[in-house]
């Protein structure tokens, strides 16, 4: 019997359209390219965004292949976790009990958010609720998405998180047509036609890799 070390990354949000599935695909692609056995668990059965993305990827023969499966509940997804090195849970929006279940099962929990208060406020409230429910704060990772060209807006968003007791990763997800086109073609953000955009996405992915490694390392004796 072969023992597989399994890590779980949850990607959650109280709102739709903030980049959960986009980040899930990016993470999955980078780990798969590093020869990890990866699966995305798509829990948003009404939309199936990651599942449909995989269909486009398979149709175009894009490598590496990335396993994606729809699940109706978090527990159903967790049952298959032991077969993979990494399970990425692409959670549905507006699922309070399900979100808490994802959070408690995850080694790392990613909370994507836009820069506007309409996005920041519910994301911070969600983070507060999760921490209050026993989720370790160091497992929470904020990622800015739909980032524009305004450094002032970005700084304001960072300050808002800081006042709430959190910090976002250094690299965010710029609002770029090429990223949307890549997803439409079954590609991840590191697979666009533009090396500079691929590099930006790769730097974000590396920050997430580093964050998972940090929270997964055993504490020094």
matplotlib code that plots the C-alpha trace (Angstrom):
import matplotlib.pyplot as plt

x = [0.0, 1.4, 1.0, 0.3, 1.0, -2.1, -2.4, -5.6, -6.0, -9.4, -10.4, -13.5, -15.5, -18.8, -19.2, -19.1, -16.9, -13.8, -11.5, -11.9, -12.0, -9.2, -6.9, -7.8, -6.8, -3.6, -2.5, -3.5, -1.6, 1.6, 1.6, 0.7, 3.6, 5.8, 4.6, 2.2, -1.0, -3.6, -7.4, -9.7, -12.9, -15.6, -18.3, -20.2, -22.5, -24.8, -22.0, -19.3, -16.8, -13.7, -15.3, -16.3, -12.8, -11.3, -13.5, -12.1, -8.6, -9.0, -10.6, -7.5, -5.1, -3.3, -0.8, -0.4, -3.7, -5.6, -8.2, -11.4, -14.5, -17.8, -18.9, -22.2, -20.7, -17.3, -17.3, -17.8, -14.7, -12.6, -13.3, -11.0, -8.3, -6.1, -5.6, -3.9, -0.9, -3.0, -6.7, -7.9, -11.4, -13.1, -15.9, -19.3, -20.1, -22.6, -22.1, -21.4, -21.5, -19.8, -17.1, -16.3, -16.0, -13.6, -11.6, -11.2, -10.1, -7.6, -3.9, -4.2, -7.3, -7.2, -9.6, -9.7, -11.0, -11.3, -10.1, -13.5, -15.2, -18.0, -15.5, -13.2, -15.9, -17.6, -14.2, -12.9, -16.2, -15.8, -12.2, -13.3, -16.0, -13.6, -11.0, -13.7, -14.8, -11.3, -9.6, -5.9, -5.3, -2.0, -3.8, -5.7, -4.2, -5.8, -5.2, -6.2, -8.0, -9.2, -6.3, -6.2, -3.5, -4.1, -1.4, -3.5, -6.4, -4.2, -2.6, -6.0, -7.0, -3.8, -4.4, -8.0, -6.8, -4.1, -6.5, -8.6, -5.5, -4.7, -2.4, -2.6, 0.1, 2.5, 1.4, -2.2, -4.3, -4.3, -7.4, -6.2, -8.1, -5.3, -6.1, -9.7, -8.9, -6.6, -9.3, -11.8, -9.3, -8.9, -5.6, -4.3, -2.9, 0.7, -0.3, -1.2, 0.5, 2.4, 5.6, 5.2, 1.7, 2.8, 5.6, 3.2, 0.9, 3.9, 5.1, 1.6, 1.6, 5.0, 3.8, 1.0, 3.4, 5.6, 2.6, 1.5, 5.0, 5.2, 2.0, 2.7, 6.2, 6.3, 7.2, 10.7, 11.3]
y = [0.0, 3.4, 6.3, 9.6, 12.9, 15.0, 18.7, 20.6, 24.2, 25.8, 28.8, 30.5, 33.7, 35.1, 36.6, 35.3, 36.7, 37.4, 34.9, 31.7, 29.4, 31.3, 31.0, 27.3, 26.6, 28.5, 26.6, 23.3, 23.9, 24.9, 21.9, 19.6, 21.0, 20.1, 16.4, 16.6, 14.5, 17.2, 17.4, 20.4, 19.7, 21.9, 22.4, 25.0, 22.5, 25.2, 26.8, 24.1, 26.8, 24.7, 21.6, 23.3, 24.8, 21.3, 20.2, 23.0, 22.1, 18.4, 19.3, 21.3, 18.6, 21.1, 19.6, 19.0, 17.3, 18.5, 16.4, 18.2, 16.7, 18.0, 17.3, 18.2, 18.5, 19.1, 15.7, 14.0, 15.9, 15.0, 11.3, 11.3, 13.6, 10.6, 9.7, 13.0, 15.0, 18.1, 18.7, 22.2, 22.9, 25.5, 26.3, 27.9, 31.4, 32.2, 28.8, 29.6, 26.1, 24.6, 27.4, 26.6, 22.9, 23.7, 26.0, 23.5, 20.8, 22.9, 23.4, 26.7, 28.8, 31.4, 34.4, 36.3, 39.8, 42.8, 46.2, 47.8, 48.0, 45.9, 43.0, 43.8, 44.1, 40.7, 39.1, 40.5, 39.6, 36.0, 35.9, 37.1, 34.5, 31.7, 32.7, 33.0, 29.5, 28.1, 28.3, 29.3, 32.8, 31.9, 29.6, 32.5, 34.0, 37.1, 37.6, 40.8, 40.2, 42.4, 44.8, 47.9, 50.4, 52.6, 52.2, 54.5, 52.1, 49.1, 50.9, 51.7, 48.1, 47.0, 49.5, 48.3, 44.7, 45.8, 47.7, 44.5, 42.5, 40.8, 41.2, 40.2, 38.5, 40.8, 39.8, 40.0, 39.2, 42.1, 42.7, 41.6, 40.6, 38.0, 36.2, 36.0, 34.7, 32.1, 30.8, 30.7, 28.4, 26.0, 27.5, 28.8, 32.3, 31.1, 29.9, 33.1, 34.3, 37.0, 36.2, 39.2, 38.2, 34.6, 35.9, 37.9, 34.9, 32.7, 35.0, 34.9, 31.1, 30.9, 33.0, 30.5, 27.6, 29.3, 29.9, 26.3, 25.1, 27.5, 26.4, 22.7, 22.6, 20.9, 23.3, 23.3, 21.4]
z = [0.0, -1.0, 1.4, -0.3, 1.5, 0.8, 1.0, 0.7, -0.5, -0.2, -2.3, -0.8, -1.1, 0.0, -3.5, -7.0, -9.7, -7.6, -9.2, -7.1, -10.1, -11.9, -8.9, -8.5, -12.1, -11.7, -8.6, -10.1, -13.3, -11.5, -9.2, -12.0, -14.1, -11.1, -11.4, -8.4, -8.7, -8.4, -8.5, -8.4, -6.5, -8.1, -5.5, -7.4, -9.1, -10.5, -12.5, -12.8, -13.9, -13.3, -14.6, -17.9, -18.1, -17.9, -20.8, -23.0, -21.9, -22.8, -26.1, -27.1, -25.7, -23.4, -21.0, -18.2, -17.8, -14.7, -13.0, -12.2, -10.6, -9.5, -5.9, -4.2, -0.7, 0.9, 2.6, -0.8, -2.1, 1.0, 0.5, -2.6, -1.1, -0.1, -3.8, -4.6, -3.5, -3.7, -3.6, -4.5, -3.3, -5.5, -3.2, -4.1, -2.9, -0.1, 1.6, 5.3, 6.7, 3.7, 3.8, 7.4, 6.6, 3.7, 6.0, 8.7, 6.3, 4.4, 5.0, 3.3, 2.7, 0.0, 0.1, -3.2, -3.1, -5.3, -4.2, -3.7, -0.3, -1.8, -2.1, 0.9, 3.6, 3.1, 2.7, 6.0, 7.7, 6.5, 7.7, 11.2, 11.3, 10.4, 12.9, 15.6, 14.7, 15.3, 11.9, 12.5, 11.3, 9.7, 7.3, 5.7, 2.6, 0.9, -2.8, -4.6, -7.9, -10.7, -9.9, -12.1, -12.7, -9.6, -7.0, -4.7, -4.8, -4.2, -1.2, 0.2, 0.0, 1.7, 4.5, 4.9, 5.4, 7.8, 10.0, 10.1, 11.1, 7.8, 4.8, 1.2, -0.9, -2.6, -6.0, -7.1, -10.2, -12.7, -14.8, -18.3, -21.4, -22.1, -18.8, -19.7, -23.2, -21.7, -19.4, -22.4, -24.2, -21.2, -20.2, -16.9, -16.3, -16.8, -20.3, -22.1, -25.3, -23.3, -21.4, -19.1, -18.0, -17.5, -15.3, -13.2, -12.7, -11.9, -9.2, -7.6, -7.8, -6.2, -3.3, -2.8, -3.0, -0.4, 1.8, 1.7, 2.5, 5.4, 7.1, 6.4, 7.9, 11.3, 14.1, 15.3, 18.5]

ax = plt.figure().add_subplot(projection="3d")
ax.plot(x, y, z, "-o")
ax.set_aspect("equal")
plt.show()
